[in-house]
Amino acid sequence: MRFIQLDRPLAVFDVESTGLNPRTDRIIELAVVRVPVKGEPVTKTWLINPGIPIPLETIAIHGISDDLVKDSPK
């Protein structure tokens, strides 16, 4: 289902992090959805080890835990 007519490809990015402070918090997931002019959207997702503990409040929001990212690249 397409709601807008595209005349060029569109990419939408999503970032999940350990919190809201850009000075102290870290990215833990990157995702991009590429919507071509014709054809099906393609989604790519990468988990990232932030190198710091993920707070329980943050895990409750997006479900990404320390255990889930422990073997991911930093």
C-alpha positions in Angstrom: 0.0 0.0 0.0 1.5 3.4 -1.0 0.1 6.7 0.3 2.3 9.1 -1.6 3.6 9.0 -5.2 7.4 9.2 -5.1 9.4 10.6 -7.9 12.7 9.6 -6.3 13.7 7.1 -3.6 13.1 7.9 0.0 15.1 6.8 3.1 13.8 7.0 6.6 16.2 6.5 9.6 15.5 5.4 13.1 17.9 5.6 16.0 17.6 4.0 19.4 19.9 5.1 22.2 20.6 4.5 25.9 18.9 7.8 26.8 18.2 11.4 25.6 21.5 13.2 26.5 23.7 13.4 23.4 26.8 14.0 25.6 26.5 10.9 27.8 24.2 8.5 26.1 25.1 6.1 23.2 23.4 4.7 20.1 22.4 1.1 20.4 20.4 0.5 17.2 20.3 2.1 13.7 17.7 1.3 11.2 16.9 2.5 7.7 14.0 1.9 5.5 14.6 2.6 1.8 11.4 3.2 -0.2 12.1 3.0 -4.0 10.0 4.7 -6.6 8.8 1.3 -7.7 9.1 -1.9 -5.8 9.1 -2.9 -2.2 10.7 -1.1 0.7 14.0 -2.5 2.1 14.8 -2.4 5.8 18.3 -2.7 7.3 18.9 -2.8 11.1 22.1 -2.8 13.0 22.6 -3.4 16.8 25.5 -1.5 18.4 27.3 -2.3 21.7 27.3 1.1 23.5 30.1 0.2 25.8 28.0 1.3 28.8 25.1 -0.4 30.7 21.7 0.2 29.1 19.3 1.6 31.8 16.3 -0.5 32.8 14.0 2.4 31.9 15.4 2.4 28.4 15.1 -1.4 28.0 11.4 -1.1 29.0 10.9 1.3 26.0 12.6 -0.5 23.1 13.4 -4.0 24.5 17.1 -3.8 23.6 19.2 -5.2 26.5 22.9 -5.4 27.4 22.7 -9.2 26.6 21.2 -8.5 23.2 24.0 -6.1 22.1 27.0 -7.8 23.9 28.4 -9.3 20.7 27.6 -6.4 18.5 30.2 -4.0 17.2 31.1 -0.9 19.2 
